[in-house]
Amino acid sequence: MTNHVHLLVTPHVQDGISKMMQMVGRYYVQYFNNCYKRTGTLWEGRYKATLIDSEHYLLTCMRYIELNPVRAQNMAKHPADYTWSSYGFNALGKEDALVTPRLEYKRLGATEKARQTAYRQLFRTQLSETTLTDLRDATNKAWVLGSEAFKAKISKQIDRAVESSGHGGDRKSEEYWGES
């Protein structure tokens, strides 16, 4: 994307994603600044991440990411048109050393061709506004994205809330202030 990057990453060690992002921030920014004769930070803010329940949400997250250039105006008419997308690998079988197929993807079919066909079929329907909102909220607010059982399991492991408790309210609404 022109102003952000989406990565769907499975770390192999604890703190793997934060360490990876630290290295990117340290070395890529230095490289970029040297190439373009500039100084200072390259990123607008800190990276955002969320833990996802792969069994239920991995393919949805993949679709969200690969459709992002299509949702953005004038970037791509189809996910296959965007150069930096993993769609070429997942749906068309193009080689990409950066993509490692996950079990959930492999379950789409017994052969590569069958998986690619099944994956393309997923793009025949659009992601609902609710799904888009859930993905964005989970990422922007560092909530866990998954089934209720998955959220409960993670909440117990990390001993903190993994989603909004629903308390508070929209302070701009008449309902919140008891006005009718």
C-alpha positions in Angstrom: 0.0 0.0 0.0 1.1 3.6 -0.4 0.9 4.5 3.3 1.1 1.1 5.1 2.0 -2.5 4.9 0.1 -5.6 6.0 2.0 -8.7 7.1 0.5 -12.0 8.2 3.3 -13.4 10.3 3.7 -16.5 12.4 6.6 -16.0 14.8 8.8 -18.9 15.7 9.9 -17.5 19.0 8.3 -15.4 21.8 8.5 -11.7 20.9 9.5 -12.7 17.4 7.2 -10.1 15.7 8.3 -7.2 17.9 12.0 -8.2 17.3 11.4 -8.4 13.5 9.7 -5.0 13.4 12.5 -3.6 15.5 15.1 -4.9 13.0 13.1 -3.5 10.1 12.8 -0.2 11.8 16.5 -0.1 12.5 18.0 -1.4 9.3 15.5 -0.7 6.5 15.0 2.9 7.7 18.8 3.4 7.7 19.0 1.9 4.2 16.1 4.0 2.9 17.5 7.2 4.4 20.9 6.5 2.9 19.4 5.8 -0.6 17.2 8.9 -0.6 19.6 11.3 1.2 17.2 11.9 4.1 17.1 11.6 7.9 14.6 10.8 10.5 11.9 8.3 11.0 10.2 6.6 8.1 7.1 5.3 10.0 4.2 7.4 11.0 3.6 5.4 14.2 4.2 2.2 16.0 3.2 -1.0 14.3 -0.2 -2.6 15.2 -0.7 -6.3 15.6 -3.4 -8.7 16.7 -3.4 -12.4 17.6 -5.7 -14.4 15.4 -7.4 -17.7 15.8 -6.0 -19.3 12.6 -8.5 -22.1 12.5 -11.4 -19.6 12.1 -9.8 -16.4 10.8 -6.6 -17.1 8.9 -8.3 -17.3 5.4 -10.4 -14.2 6.3 -7.3 -12.2 7.2 -5.6 -13.4 4.0 -8.6 -12.1 2.0 -8.7 -8.9 3.9 -5.0 -8.2 3.2 -5.1 -9.2 -0.5 -8.3 -7.2 -1.1 -6.9 -4.1 0.5 -5.4 -2.7 -2.7 -8.8 -3.3 -4.4 -10.7 -1.4 -1.6 -8.2 1.5 -2.0 -9.1 3.8 -4.8 -7.1 3.5 -8.0 -4.6 0.9 -6.8 -6.0 -2.4 -8.3 -9.2 -3.7 -9.8 -8.4 -7.3 -8.7 -5.9 -8.7 -6.1 -3.9 -10.3 -8.9 -3.2 -6.8 -10.3 -1.3 -5.7 -7.2 2.4 -6.5 -7.5 3.1 -6.8 -3.8 0.2 -9.1 -3.0 0.5 -12.8 -1.9 -2.6 -13.5 -4.1 -0.4 -14.5 -7.0 1.1 -17.3 -4.9 -2.1 -18.4 -3.1 -4.5 -18.2 -6.1 -2.3 -18.4 -9.2 0.7 -20.5 -8.1 3.3 -17.9 -8.8 6.6 -18.5 -7.0 7.1 -16.3 -3.9 9.9 -17.1 -1.4 8.2 -14.9 1.2 5.0 -17.0 1.4 4.8 -20.2 3.4 1.4 -21.9 3.0 -0.3 -22.6 6.4 -2.2 -25.7 7.2 -5.5 -23.9 6.9 -4.6 -23.0 3.3 -3.4 -26.5 2.5 -6.8 -27.9 3.7 -8.5 -26.1 0.8 -7.5 -29.0 -1.6 -5.4 -32.1 -2.0 -3.3 -30.6 -4.8 -1.8 -27.2 -5.5 -4.2 -26.6 -8.3 -7.2 -27.6 -6.2 -6.1 -25.3 -3.4 -5.6 -22.4 -5.8 -9.0 -23.0 -7.4 -10.7 -23.1 -3.9 -8.8 -20.0 -2.8 -10.0 -18.1 -5.9 -13.5 -19.1 -5.0 -13.2 -17.4 -1.7 -12.9 -14.1 -3.5 -16.3 -14.5 -5.2 -18.0 -13.0 -2.2 -17.0 -9.8 -0.5 -16.1 -9.5 3.1 -19.0 -8.0 5.1 -18.8 -4.6 6.7 -19.0 -6.4 10.1 -16.0 -8.6 9.2 -14.0 -5.5 8.1 -14.9 -3.7 11.3 -13.9 -6.7 13.4 -10.6 -7.1 11.7 -9.8 -3.4 11.9 -10.9 -3.0 15.5 -8.9 -6.1 16.6 -5.8 -4.8 15.0 -6.1 -1.2 15.9 -7.0 -1.9 19.5 -4.8 -5.0 20.0 -7.8 -7.3 20.7 -7.7 -11.0 19.9 -9.6 -12.0 16.8 -11.2 -15.4 17.2 -13.9 -17.6 18.5 -15.2 -17.1 22.0 -13.4 -20.2 23.2 -10.1 -19.0 21.7 -10.5 -15.6 23.3 -11.2 -17.2 26.7 -8.2 -19.4 26.4 -5.9 -16.5 25.5 -7.4 -14.2 28.1 -6.6 -16.9 30.8 -3.0 -17.3 29.5 -2.2 -13.6 29.4 -4.4 -12.6 32.3 -5.9 -9.5 30.6 -8.9 -8.6 28.5 -8.7 -9.7 24.9 -11.7 -7.7 23.6 -13.9 -4.8 24.6 -16.0 -5.3 27.7 -18.6 -3.1 26.2 -18.5 -0.7 29.1 -18.5 3.0 28.6 -20.5 4.0 25.6 -20.6 6.6 23.0 -20.3 9.8 25.0 -21.7 11.8 22.0 -25.0 9.9 22.0 -28.2 11.0 23.6 -28.7 7.5 24.9 -25.4 7.7 26.9 -26.4 11.0 28.6 -30.0 9.7 29.2 -31.5 12.2 26.8 -34.5 11.3 24.7 
